[in-house]
Amino acid sequence: MDLGLAILTAVLAALGAAIVTFLVLFFLVPTVHKRIVGKDAKRIKKDAEIKAERILKNAQLDAKQALYEAKQQAQNEAREIKQEAFSLQNKLEARERTIDARDNALLNKENALEAKNDVLNQKIANYDKKTQELESNISKIIAELEKVSGMSTKEAHDEIMRRVESRMSQEIAAYIKNQEDEAESQAEAKARDLLAMACDKYAQDVVTERTVAVISLPNDELKGRIIGREGRNIRVLEQTLGVDLVIDDTPEVITISCFNPIRREIARRTLTALVKDGRIQPGRIEEMAAKYQKEVQTETQKVGEEAANRLGLPRINRELLGYLGRLKYRTSYGQNALEHSIEVAHLTGLMAAELGLDQNLAKRAGLLHDIGKALDFEVEGSHVALGADLARKYNEPEVVINAIESHHGEVEPKSVIAYLVKAADTLSAARPGARSETMDAYIKRITQLEEIANSFDGVQQAYAMQAGREVRVMVIPEKVSDAEAVKMAQEMRDKIETTMAYPGQIKVSVIREYRAVETAK
């Protein structure tokens, strides 16, 4: 295609040269002839012919050169195509040789695998044969053993399992006891040091209170004025204040009785002001009751804020602090609930600091752990559930909510701080003089402890000691082994924890003593 183009180009160039020569001869020569005279016209014509001939020759040479170059280019391209085809052919031949080698290798491997498979099949057949022979021999041996021992296979199996179970039970019990003793000794030492440090750094006077308030009167004539004509004043007092007024034969004394500590405090302040003022009438009673109700509400808010500031705790909801202040007038076994909460917060914070935990979060959980007691005398439910609901309502951290829920064991503690709050709560409540207890409740707890201990098989005697903080159990040595004594102590501990409510801790001691006595004659 390139060769034809070159020839066409050369022909066109020659044709163009001829046309140019013709035009020059046709137009230029006559014009010059007219202007030039004589021999100059011939010379010009001759020069034009020479130039036309030269142009034609040059065009022919260019055409030949273009044709030659086109041939050379075509030959080079053909040569390159041949070389590329030869290279591809070599690659295909090499790939074919590689594929043939792989086929041979795969064929050899397949033959080897078939040979191995035959060997394995033979081994499996031999193994099955030996297994059958072994089972047959075992059956014969078992039959001989049954014949000699007079026991069936099942009876022998049960006897072996019984002996293994007995031996393993003793070993497991001994191992558990060793591990518990080791862990208990280490944990008890660390816990004792931690609690001793916390108690040493924090000390607070014990305050006991009751569910009644006593108002002193300057004279017994005021009793009549408080009662009023036909009991009008005392009815208004009891209805307005929501308390019971006890007017007995005790001279110059009126007793206010109410389980709601807030109402009792409002009644105490109202009666004190009325006695001091001397004007006791229904209108005055309602006016003073409203005044002191607002005053107590303001004071509880202030007391709650002061408690938080005293512990250095910022960002507690103001309404929640109002509930906290109400604990000032709440008691538990005679122990002031607010002072108890502050004490628990201090102890928890000190222990958390020693353990490298968030001290402010620990104090917060300790301070709010009994917040439900601000409502349990008004709303149905335990103070634990009420406190957790209050904490959720005011967006307290999850650690604080879990500490509230778990400090009496109703929910599993999920953080170290929750365990610290539980320990601090027990420590604050159980220390001598912190709480009072009725004789009936004391006797009931002692009796229940001894009944739980005596309910176990093999117990000879059980004694509740140290005001119910320890129970010592004597077991019959012929019925209870040392390993079983350890297991019995654990079971007693679990039963006491699940069936009894008690402050502090109760130690369970199971005592087994075996005496061999002989008399020489």
ROTORDO-305922 format. One record per residue (C-alpha): x, y negated, z negated. Coordinates in nm, 3 decimals. Last residue first. Example, Ala and Ser with C-alpha at 12.3 -4.5 7.8 and 13.67 -1.06 7.14 Angstrom:
// residues 2
+---------+---------+---------+
:    east :   north :      up :
+---------+---------+---------+
:   1.367 :   0.106 :  -0.714 :
:   1.230 :   0.450 :  -0.780 :
+---------+---------+---------+
END
This chain:
// residues 521
+---------+---------+---------+
:    east :   north :      up :
+---------+---------+---------+
:  -0.550 :   5.286 : -13.381 :
:  -0.475 :   5.030 : -13.107 :
:  -0.773 :   4.817 : -13.011 :
:  -0.830 :   4.714 : -12.648 :
:  -0.955 :   4.386 : -12.505 :
:  -0.945 :   4.289 : -12.134 :
:  -1.070 :   3.933 : -12.098 :
:  -1.194 :   3.776 : -11.774 :
:  -1.260 :   3.405 : -11.767 :
:  -1.447 :   3.227 : -11.492 :
:  -1.522 :   2.855 : -11.530 :
:  -1.717 :   2.658 : -11.267 :
:  -1.663 :   2.282 : -11.314 :
:  -1.896 :   2.040 : -11.130 :
:  -1.815 :   1.669 : -11.168 :
:  -2.101 :   1.424 : -11.127 :
:  -2.038 :   1.084 : -10.969 :
:  -2.173 :   0.729 : -11.010 :
:  -2.543 :   0.665 : -11.055 :
:  -2.790 :   0.952 : -11.019 :
:  -3.064 :   1.072 : -10.785 :
:  -3.089 :   1.452 : -10.766 :
:  -3.195 :   1.712 : -10.508 :
:  -2.951 :   1.674 : -10.215 :
:  -2.633 :   1.579 : -10.404 :
:  -2.698 :   1.830 : -10.682 :
:  -2.755 :   2.109 : -10.428 :
:  -2.433 :   2.026 : -10.241 :
:  -2.226 :   2.023 : -10.562 :
:  -2.379 :   2.351 : -10.674 :
:  -2.292 :   2.508 : -10.337 :
:  -1.932 :   2.388 : -10.360 :
:  -1.894 :   2.517 : -10.716 :
:  -2.041 :   2.854 : -10.612 :
:  -1.790 :   2.887 : -10.325 :
:  -1.500 :   2.830 : -10.563 :
:  -1.647 :   3.082 : -10.807 :
:  -1.693 :   3.331 : -10.522 :
:  -1.319 :   3.319 : -10.453 :
:  -1.240 :   3.379 : -10.821 :
:  -1.487 :   3.668 : -10.837 :
:  -1.841 :   3.648 : -10.978 :
:  -2.033 :   3.950 : -11.107 :
:  -1.782 :   4.108 : -11.348 :
:  -1.651 :   3.763 : -11.448 :
:  -1.995 :   3.642 : -11.567 :
:  -1.996 :   3.267 : -11.503 :
:  -1.961 :   2.970 : -11.740 :
:  -2.071 :   2.641 : -11.581 :
:  -1.955 :   2.298 : -11.692 :
:  -2.157 :   1.999 : -11.573 :
:  -2.000 :   1.655 : -11.569 :
:  -2.133 :   1.298 : -11.548 :
:  -2.450 :   1.382 : -11.742 :
:  -2.369 :   1.172 : -12.047 :
:  -2.023 :   1.327 : -12.077 :
:  -2.148 :   1.686 : -12.065 :
:  -2.418 :   1.903 : -11.904 :
:  -2.370 :   2.262 : -12.020 :
:  -2.429 :   2.584 : -11.825 :
:  -2.421 :   2.943 : -11.954 :
:  -2.395 :   3.292 : -11.802 :
:  -2.418 :   3.212 : -11.432 :
:  -2.402 :   3.524 : -11.209 :
:  -2.684 :   3.425 : -10.976 :
:  -2.731 :   3.050 : -10.941 :
:  -3.040 :   2.882 : -11.091 :
:  -2.853 :   2.813 : -11.418 :
:  -2.653 :   2.529 : -11.255 :
:  -2.962 :   2.360 : -11.111 :
:  -3.146 :   2.389 : -11.444 :
:  -2.848 :   2.241 : -11.632 :
:  -2.841 :   1.936 : -11.406 :
:  -3.218 :   1.892 : -11.424 :
:  -3.210 :   1.891 : -11.803 :
:  -2.937 :   1.626 : -11.816 :
:  -3.120 :   1.410 : -11.561 :
:  -3.452 :   1.437 : -11.746 :
:  -3.288 :   1.353 : -12.080 :
:  -3.138 :   1.035 : -11.934 :
:  -3.460 :   0.935 : -11.759 :
:  -3.654 :   0.977 : -12.085 :
:  -3.392 :   0.787 : -12.286 :
:  -3.420 :   0.486 : -12.057 :
:  -3.115 :   0.363 : -11.874 :
:  -2.922 :   0.040 : -11.895 :
:  -2.684 :  -0.082 : -11.630 :
:  -2.346 :  -0.251 : -11.625 :
:  -2.254 :  -0.150 : -11.979 :
:  -1.986 :   0.098 : -11.878 :
:  -1.901 :   0.095 : -11.505 :
:  -2.144 :   0.295 : -11.295 :
:  -2.321 :   0.020 : -11.101 :
:  -2.012 :  -0.173 : -10.993 :
:  -1.815 :   0.141 : -10.909 :
:  -2.103 :   0.300 : -10.719 :
:  -2.155 :  -0.014 : -10.512 :
:  -1.780 :  -0.045 : -10.452 :
:  -1.763 :   0.315 : -10.327 :
:  -2.061 :   0.272 : -10.092 :
:  -1.926 :  -0.060 :  -9.964 :
:  -1.587 :   0.102 :  -9.901 :
:  -1.747 :   0.389 :  -9.709 :
:  -1.936 :   0.140 :  -9.490 :
:  -1.610 :  -0.052 :  -9.434 :
:  -1.444 :   0.268 :  -9.310 :
:  -1.704 :   0.287 :  -9.036 :
:  -1.995 :   0.505 :  -8.921 :
:  -2.144 :   0.598 :  -9.258 :
:  -2.406 :   0.877 :  -9.226 :
:  -2.755 :   0.757 :  -9.316 :
:  -2.956 :   0.812 :  -9.639 :
:  -2.635 :   0.828 :  -9.842 :
:  -2.715 :   0.539 : -10.077 :
:  -2.473 :   0.292 :  -9.914 :
:  -2.561 :   0.429 :  -9.569 :
:  -2.832 :   0.195 :  -9.440 :
:  -2.674 :  -0.126 :  -9.574 :
:  -2.326 :  -0.026 :  -9.449 :
:  -2.477 :   0.063 :  -9.110 :
:  -2.636 :  -0.283 :  -9.081 :
:  -2.309 :  -0.455 :  -9.180 :
:  -2.108 :  -0.256 :  -8.923 :
:  -2.371 :  -0.334 :  -8.657 :
:  -2.312 :  -0.706 :  -8.702 :
:  -2.603 :  -0.918 :  -8.837 :
:  -2.857 :  -1.042 :  -8.585 :
:  -3.108 :  -1.206 :  -8.824 :
:  -3.383 :  -0.951 :  -8.761 :
:  -3.132 :  -0.666 :  -8.762 :
:  -3.012 :  -0.762 :  -9.111 :
:  -3.370 :  -0.795 :  -9.236 :
:  -3.461 :  -0.451 :  -9.098 :
:  -3.153 :  -0.297 :  -9.263 :
:  -3.249 :  -0.457 :  -9.597 :
:  -3.606 :  -0.330 :  -9.578 :
:  -3.486 :   0.024 :  -9.500 :
:  -3.238 :   0.022 :  -9.791 :
:  -3.477 :  -0.157 : -10.030 :
:  -3.721 :   0.127 :  -9.986 :
:  -4.065 :   0.052 :  -9.842 :
:  -4.379 :  -0.144 :  -9.918 :
:  -4.334 :  -0.521 :  -9.923 :
:  -4.357 :  -0.746 : -10.233 :
:  -4.135 :  -0.581 : -10.497 :
:  -3.910 :  -0.442 : -10.222 :
:  -3.849 :  -0.788 : -10.073 :
:  -3.538 :  -0.939 : -10.236 :
:  -3.424 :  -0.584 : -10.306 :
:  -3.368 :  -0.544 :  -9.929 :
:  -3.059 :  -0.766 :  -9.957 :
:  -2.881 :  -0.482 : -10.144 :
:  -2.592 :  -0.432 :  -9.896 :
:  -2.580 :  -0.802 :  -9.807 :
:  -2.282 :  -0.907 : -10.020 :
:  -2.087 :  -0.586 :  -9.957 :
:  -2.135 :  -0.604 :  -9.579 :
:  -2.027 :  -0.970 :  -9.574 :
:  -1.727 :  -0.896 :  -9.794 :
:  -1.617 :  -0.619 :  -9.555 :
:  -1.661 :  -0.848 :  -9.253 :
:  -1.453 :  -1.116 :  -9.428 :
:  -1.176 :  -0.869 :  -9.514 :
:  -1.138 :  -0.725 :  -9.164 :
:  -0.930 :  -0.414 :  -9.233 :
:  -0.562 :  -0.376 :  -9.331 :
:  -0.625 :  -0.108 :  -9.595 :
:  -0.529 :  -0.334 :  -9.885 :
:  -0.744 :  -0.612 :  -9.743 :
:  -1.040 :  -0.373 :  -9.714 :
:  -1.001 :  -0.276 : -10.080 :
:  -1.005 :  -0.639 : -10.191 :
:  -1.301 :  -0.725 :  -9.968 :
:  -1.504 :  -0.427 : -10.090 :
:  -1.440 :  -0.519 : -10.453 :
:  -1.534 :  -0.884 : -10.400 :
:  -1.848 :  -0.798 : -10.200 :
:  -1.954 :  -0.540 : -10.461 :
:  -1.918 :  -0.804 : -10.733 :
:  -2.119 :  -1.055 : -10.530 :
:  -2.392 :  -0.794 : -10.480 :
:  -2.396 :  -0.705 : -10.853 :
:  -2.413 :  -1.073 : -10.944 :
:  -2.712 :  -1.109 : -10.712 :
:  -2.885 :  -0.792 : -10.838 :
:  -2.856 :  -0.874 : -11.208 :
:  -2.811 :  -0.543 : -11.393 :
:  -3.100 :  -0.446 : -11.626 :
:  -3.161 :  -0.111 : -11.461 :
:  -3.177 :  -0.305 : -11.134 :
:  -3.255 :  -0.675 : -11.174 :
:  -3.399 :  -0.941 : -10.943 :
:  -3.412 :  -1.312 : -11.038 :
:  -3.077 :  -1.401 : -10.879 :
:  -3.168 :  -1.167 : -10.593 :
:  -3.390 :  -1.447 : -10.460 :
:  -3.073 :  -1.629 : -10.351 :
:  -3.004 :  -1.355 : -10.093 :
:  -3.348 :  -1.405 :  -9.938 :
:  -3.267 :  -1.775 :  -9.895 :
:  -2.928 :  -1.679 :  -9.751 :
:  -3.113 :  -1.479 :  -9.487 :
:  -3.314 :  -1.789 :  -9.400 :
:  -2.992 :  -1.985 :  -9.356 :
:  -2.835 :  -1.728 :  -9.123 :
:  -2.478 :  -1.648 :  -9.228 :
:  -2.213 :  -1.838 :  -9.030 :
:  -1.936 :  -1.869 :  -9.289 :
:  -1.826 :  -1.632 :  -9.570 :
:  -1.576 :  -1.779 :  -9.817 :
:  -1.692 :  -1.560 : -10.106 :
:  -1.800 :  -1.855 : -10.317 :
:  -1.939 :  -2.020 : -10.005 :
:  -2.169 :  -1.720 :  -9.947 :
:  -2.280 :  -1.720 : -10.313 :
:  -2.333 :  -2.098 : -10.305 :
:  -2.554 :  -2.066 :  -9.996 :
:  -2.767 :  -1.802 : -10.169 :
:  -2.795 :  -2.012 : -10.487 :
:  -2.903 :  -2.318 : -10.287 :
:  -3.177 :  -2.127 : -10.106 :
:  -3.290 :  -1.971 : -10.434 :
:  -3.299 :  -2.318 : -10.592 :
:  -3.517 :  -2.466 : -10.321 :
:  -3.767 :  -2.180 : -10.360 :
:  -3.756 :  -2.214 : -10.738 :
:  -3.832 :  -2.587 : -10.713 :
:  -4.117 :  -2.533 : -10.466 :
:  -4.278 :  -2.282 : -10.702 :
:  -4.200 :  -2.518 : -10.990 :
:  -4.406 :  -2.802 : -10.845 :
:  -4.693 :  -2.580 : -10.731 :
:  -4.721 :  -2.425 : -11.080 :
:  -4.706 :  -2.771 : -11.244 :
:  -4.998 :  -2.901 : -11.036 :
:  -5.204 :  -2.583 : -11.079 :
:  -5.160 :  -2.593 : -11.458 :
:  -5.238 :  -2.966 : -11.475 :
:  -5.567 :  -2.912 : -11.293 :
:  -5.659 :  -2.614 : -11.512 :
:  -5.577 :  -2.780 : -11.848 :
:  -5.280 :  -2.776 : -12.083 :
:  -5.147 :  -3.122 : -12.164 :
:  -4.885 :  -3.062 : -12.434 :
:  -4.592 :  -3.178 : -12.218 :
:  -4.338 :  -2.943 : -12.380 :
:  -4.578 :  -2.651 : -12.379 :
:  -4.676 :  -2.727 : -12.019 :
:  -4.309 :  -2.751 : -11.909 :
:  -4.220 :  -2.419 : -12.074 :
:  -4.532 :  -2.259 : -11.929 :
:  -4.442 :  -2.370 : -11.574 :
:  -4.076 :  -2.270 : -11.606 :
:  -4.162 :  -1.923 : -11.732 :
:  -4.440 :  -1.876 : -11.477 :
:  -4.207 :  -1.969 : -11.187 :
:  -3.947 :  -1.724 : -11.324 :
:  -4.201 :  -1.443 : -11.358 :
:  -4.336 :  -1.509 : -11.010 :
:  -3.987 :  -1.479 : -10.865 :
:  -3.908 :  -1.166 : -11.071 :
:  -4.213 :  -0.973 : -10.945 :
:  -4.249 :  -0.693 : -11.202 :
:  -4.450 :  -0.925 : -11.430 :
:  -4.489 :  -0.977 : -11.807 :
:  -4.474 :  -1.318 : -11.972 :
:  -4.461 :  -1.298 : -12.353 :
:  -4.586 :  -1.577 : -12.580 :
:  -4.414 :  -1.646 : -12.914 :
:  -4.488 :  -1.876 : -13.212 :
:  -4.576 :  -1.588 : -13.447 :
:  -4.590 :  -1.233 : -13.309 :
:  -4.953 :  -1.130 : -13.350 :
:  -5.006 :  -1.092 : -12.982 :
:  -5.041 :  -1.318 : -12.677 :
:  -4.926 :  -1.127 : -12.369 :
:  -4.954 :  -1.329 : -12.049 :
:  -4.975 :  -1.121 : -11.731 :
:  -4.845 :  -1.275 : -11.412 :
:  -4.979 :  -1.398 : -11.074 :
:  -4.901 :  -1.766 : -11.145 :
:  -5.234 :  -1.913 : -11.037 :
:  -5.451 :  -1.621 : -11.149 :
:  -5.268 :  -1.570 : -11.480 :
:  -5.259 :  -1.940 : -11.566 :
:  -5.619 :  -1.999 : -11.459 :
:  -5.732 :  -1.707 : -11.677 :
:  -5.520 :  -1.836 : -11.967 :
:  -5.679 :  -2.180 : -11.940 :
:  -6.041 :  -2.062 : -11.930 :
:  -6.018 :  -1.815 : -12.217 :
:  -6.357 :  -1.914 : -12.363 :
:  -6.214 :  -2.260 : -12.435 :
:  -5.844 :  -2.251 : -12.380 :
:  -5.596 :  -1.961 : -12.414 :
:  -5.302 :  -2.201 : -12.388 :
:  -5.470 :  -2.437 : -12.634 :
:  -5.524 :  -2.153 : -12.877 :
:  -5.162 :  -2.039 : -12.849 :
:  -5.053 :  -2.401 : -12.898 :
:  -5.179 :  -2.388 : -13.257 :
:  -4.918 :  -2.121 : -13.332 :
:  -4.639 :  -2.376 : -13.356 :
:  -4.333 :  -2.499 : -13.165 :
:  -4.383 :  -2.217 : -12.913 :
:  -4.107 :  -1.993 : -12.777 :
:  -4.166 :  -1.842 : -12.436 :
:  -4.046 :  -1.484 : -12.380 :
:  -3.976 :  -1.341 : -12.036 :
:  -4.036 :  -0.980 : -11.930 :
:  -3.886 :  -0.753 : -11.667 :
:  -3.553 :  -0.735 : -11.846 :
:  -3.199 :  -0.867 : -11.800 :
:  -2.845 :  -0.746 : -11.848 :
:  -2.537 :  -0.946 : -11.753 :
:  -2.195 :  -0.781 : -11.754 :
:  -1.903 :  -1.020 : -11.736 :
:  -1.690 :  -1.005 : -11.426 :
:  -1.347 :  -0.867 : -11.343 :
:  -1.166 :  -0.864 : -11.010 :
:  -0.795 :  -0.811 : -10.945 :
:  -0.764 :  -0.519 : -11.186 :
:  -1.081 :  -0.357 : -11.055 :
:  -0.954 :  -0.374 : -10.697 :
:  -0.610 :  -0.240 : -10.792 :
:  -0.762 :   0.040 : -10.996 :
:  -0.993 :   0.126 : -10.708 :
:  -0.704 :   0.148 : -10.461 :
:  -0.479 :   0.343 : -10.696 :
:  -0.757 :   0.587 : -10.780 :
:  -0.843 :   0.628 : -10.412 :
:  -0.483 :   0.703 : -10.327 :
:  -0.446 :   0.956 : -10.609 :
:  -0.783 :   1.114 : -10.538 :
:  -0.708 :   1.144 : -10.168 :
:  -0.376 :   1.318 : -10.230 :
:  -0.505 :   1.553 : -10.500 :
:  -0.829 :   1.617 : -10.313 :
:  -0.649 :   1.702 :  -9.991 :
:  -0.421 :   1.951 : -10.167 :
:  -0.698 :   2.103 : -10.377 :
:  -0.931 :   2.118 : -10.077 :
:  -0.668 :   2.291 :  -9.866 :
:  -0.589 :   2.544 : -10.138 :
:  -0.958 :   2.609 : -10.207 :
:  -1.038 :   2.650 :  -9.840 :
:  -0.752 :   2.898 :  -9.801 :
:  -0.868 :   3.098 : -10.104 :
:  -1.226 :   3.104 :  -9.976 :
:  -1.107 :   3.211 :  -9.631 :
:  -0.888 :   3.487 :  -9.778 :
:  -1.170 :   3.615 :  -9.998 :
:  -1.419 :   3.611 :  -9.712 :
:  -1.163 :   3.777 :  -9.483 :
:  -1.125 :   4.071 :  -9.719 :
:  -1.497 :   4.121 :  -9.766 :
:  -1.569 :   4.077 :  -9.395 :
:  -1.294 :   4.323 :  -9.301 :
:  -1.428 :   4.581 :  -9.548 :
:  -1.785 :   4.542 :  -9.425 :
:  -1.676 :   4.551 :  -9.062 :
:  -1.486 :   4.877 :  -9.119 :
:  -1.785 :   5.036 :  -9.295 :
:  -2.026 :   4.925 :  -9.023 :
:  -1.801 :   5.068 :  -8.750 :
:  -1.766 :   5.400 :  -8.937 :
:  -2.144 :   5.423 :  -8.978 :
:  -2.195 :   5.341 :  -8.608 :
:  -1.943 :   5.605 :  -8.500 :
:  -2.108 :   5.870 :  -8.718 :
:  -1.956 :   5.988 :  -9.043 :
:  -1.866 :   6.344 :  -9.164 :
:  -1.500 :   6.254 :  -9.163 :
:  -1.373 :   6.567 :  -8.978 :
:  -1.662 :   6.609 :  -8.732 :
:  -1.687 :   6.237 :  -8.668 :
:  -1.312 :   6.228 :  -8.610 :
:  -1.329 :   6.526 :  -8.368 :
:  -1.614 :   6.362 :  -8.174 :
:  -1.423 :   6.035 :  -8.166 :
:  -1.113 :   6.218 :  -8.033 :
:  -1.318 :   6.395 :  -7.760 :
:  -1.483 :   6.069 :  -7.659 :
:  -1.143 :   5.899 :  -7.653 :
:  -1.005 :   6.178 :  -7.429 :
:  -1.296 :   6.140 :  -7.185 :
:  -1.254 :   5.767 :  -7.185 :
:  -0.884 :   5.810 :  -7.113 :
:  -0.948 :   6.054 :  -6.825 :
:  -1.203 :   5.817 :  -6.675 :
:  -0.959 :   5.531 :  -6.709 :
:  -0.681 :   5.740 :  -6.552 :
:  -0.899 :   5.810 :  -6.244 :
:  -1.002 :   5.449 :  -6.219 :
:  -0.637 :   5.344 :  -6.241 :
:  -0.534 :   5.595 :  -5.968 :
:  -0.807 :   5.460 :  -5.738 :
:  -0.700 :   5.109 :  -5.814 :
:  -0.337 :   5.200 :  -5.736 :
:  -0.436 :   5.351 :  -5.399 :
:  -0.640 :   5.047 :  -5.313 :
:  -0.343 :   4.833 :  -5.407 :
:  -0.108 :   5.028 :  -5.177 :
:  -0.355 :   5.006 :  -4.884 :
:  -0.391 :   4.636 :  -4.943 :
:  -0.013 :   4.598 :  -4.944 :
:   0.007 :   4.766 :  -4.601 :
:  -0.275 :   4.552 :  -4.467 :
:  -0.098 :   4.246 :  -4.599 :
:   0.225 :   4.344 :  -4.423 :
:   0.044 :   4.397 :  -4.092 :
:  -0.124 :   4.060 :  -4.125 :
:   0.209 :   3.900 :  -4.205 :
:   0.369 :   4.051 :  -3.893 :
:   0.079 :   3.934 :  -3.676 :
:   0.102 :   3.589 :  -3.825 :
:   0.475 :   3.577 :  -3.745 :
:   0.418 :   3.693 :  -3.386 :
:   0.146 :   3.437 :  -3.334 :
:   0.371 :   3.170 :  -3.477 :
:   0.650 :   3.260 :  -3.235 :
:   0.408 :   3.253 :  -2.938 :
:   0.282 :   2.913 :  -3.048 :
:   0.640 :   2.783 :  -3.064 :
:   0.721 :   2.917 :  -2.710 :
:   0.405 :   2.755 :  -2.575 :
:   0.501 :   2.426 :  -2.739 :
:   0.847 :   2.442 :  -2.574 :
:   0.689 :   2.511 :  -2.231 :
:   0.450 :   2.223 :  -2.276 :
:   0.732 :   1.990 :  -2.374 :
:   0.940 :   2.094 :  -2.069 :
:   0.640 :   2.033 :  -1.837 :
:   0.585 :   1.694 :  -1.989 :
:   0.951 :   1.603 :  -1.922 :
:   0.930 :   1.725 :  -1.559 :
:   0.612 :   1.521 :  -1.503 :
:   0.783 :   1.214 :  -1.647 :
:   1.088 :   1.266 :  -1.420 :
:   0.870 :   1.311 :  -1.110 :
:   0.671 :   0.998 :  -1.192 :
:   0.994 :   0.805 :  -1.240 :
:   1.128 :   0.919 :  -0.900 :
:   0.803 :   0.826 :  -0.726 :
:   0.819 :   0.484 :  -0.881 :
:   1.179 :   0.439 :  -0.769 :
:   1.096 :   0.551 :  -0.412 :
:   0.800 :   0.310 :  -0.393 :
:   1.018 :   0.026 :  -0.517 :
:   1.287 :   0.105 :  -0.259 :
:   1.032 :   0.121 :   0.024 :
:   0.883 :  -0.212 :  -0.081 :
:   1.230 :  -0.366 :  -0.096 :
:   1.305 :  -0.245 :   0.258 :
:   0.974 :  -0.377 :   0.394 :
:   1.030 :  -0.711 :   0.226 :
:   1.378 :  -0.731 :   0.378 :
:   1.247 :  -0.636 :   0.723 :
:   0.974 :  -0.901 :   0.698 :
:   1.224 :  -1.160 :   0.580 :
:   1.451 :  -1.077 :   0.873 :
:   1.162 :  -1.110 :   1.117 :
:   1.066 :  -1.445 :   0.969 :
:   1.425 :  -1.562 :   0.990 :
:   1.436 :  -1.460 :   1.354 :
:   1.114 :  -1.651 :   1.427 :
:   1.242 :  -1.959 :   1.247 :
:   1.567 :  -1.946 :   1.446 :
:   1.374 :  -1.918 :   1.775 :
:   1.156 :  -2.211 :   1.680 :
:   1.463 :  -2.416 :   1.587 :
:   1.633 :  -2.336 :   1.917 :
:   1.319 :  -2.429 :   2.108 :
:   1.292 :  -2.755 :   1.922 :
:   1.656 :  -2.835 :   1.990 :
:   1.600 :  -2.774 :   2.362 :
:   1.301 :  -3.001 :   2.368 :
:   1.492 :  -3.272 :   2.187 :
:   1.779 :  -3.249 :   2.432 :
:   1.546 :  -3.262 :   2.730 :
:   1.376 :  -3.575 :   2.603 :
:   1.705 :  -3.744 :   2.524 :
:   1.804 :  -3.702 :   2.892 :
:   1.592 :  -3.983 :   3.022 :
:   1.361 :  -4.186 :   2.814 :
:   1.244 :  -4.166 :   2.465 :
:   0.907 :  -4.307 :   2.359 :
:   0.687 :  -4.121 :   2.604 :
:   0.891 :  -3.814 :   2.577 :
:   0.876 :  -3.839 :   2.203 :
:   0.497 :  -3.826 :   2.220 :
:   0.506 :  -3.549 :   2.478 :
:   0.747 :  -3.349 :   2.258 :
:   0.558 :  -3.395 :   1.929 :
:   0.216 :  -3.276 :   2.021 :
:   0.247 :  -2.969 :   2.238 :
:   0.604 :  -2.868 :   2.171 :
:   0.570 :  -2.919 :   1.795 :
:   0.233 :  -2.754 :   1.797 :
:   0.368 :  -2.457 :   1.988 :
:   0.666 :  -2.420 :   1.759 :
:   0.437 :  -2.433 :   1.450 :
:   0.211 :  -2.171 :   1.608 :
:   0.510 :  -1.948 :   1.681 :
:   0.638 :  -1.982 :   1.323 :
:   0.291 :  -1.899 :   1.180 :
:   0.275 :  -1.588 :   1.398 :
:   0.615 :  -1.482 :   1.269 :
:   0.503 :  -1.539 :   0.903 :
:   0.176 :  -1.354 :   0.963 :
:   0.369 :  -1.060 :   1.108 :
:   0.607 :  -1.054 :   0.807 :
:   0.318 :  -1.071 :   0.554 :
:   0.135 :  -0.789 :   0.728 :
:   0.449 :  -0.580 :   0.718 :
:   0.493 :  -0.649 :   0.343 :
:   0.128 :  -0.568 :   0.267 :
:   0.159 :  -0.242 :   0.455 :
:   0.464 :  -0.146 :   0.247 :
:   0.289 :  -0.236 :  -0.085 :
:   0.000 :   0.000 :   0.000 :
+---------+---------+---------+
END
